Amino acid sequence: MNEVWIVLALIVGFGIGYAVRWRTSGTPADAHSVRQKLEKARFELDQQRQEMADYFEQSHATLLQLSQDVDRANRLWNESASHLFEEQLSTAKLPLHQPDPEPLTTEDQQPNDYVHGSHGIISPRKKVS
């Protein structure tokens, strides 16, 4: 009797499994539309991935070019600064300490003016009209 119950449970299990599969699987047309949507989503994802790869490649090239331009400008700046410094050293050789100027002797000095104001010695000319 025990074997009958096992066979009966097996048949009922197959029946329930078939019914569940039949209800959830849908029609082949539904499976085809789901497959098409999946392919479309994969295609769009691959397209976006390629666009991102192109963008990063272009950004890398731009940054590399910018780095090279900055290096070139830095080299030119350093060369021009060193040439300018060499020109300044060769043209103007200034002593490190300049001697104090010698004081003027009494013969070289201008006479002091002790008169304040006008004494009327020199009068302005009058205009003749």
Sequence and secondary structure as in RCSB ss.txt:
>XXXX:A:sequence
MNEVWIVLALIVGFGIGYAVRWRTSGTPADAHSVRQKLEKARFELDQQRQEMADYFEQSHATLLQLSQDVDRANR
LWNESASHLFEEQLSTAKLPLHQPDPEPLTTEDQQPNDYVHGSHGIISPRKKVS
>XXXX:A:secstr
 HHHHHHHHHHHHHHHHHHHHHHHH  HHHHHHHHHHHHHHHHHHHHHHHHHHHHHHHHHHHHHHHHHHHHHHHH
HHHHHHHHHHHHHHHH    SS        TTTS       S  SSS       
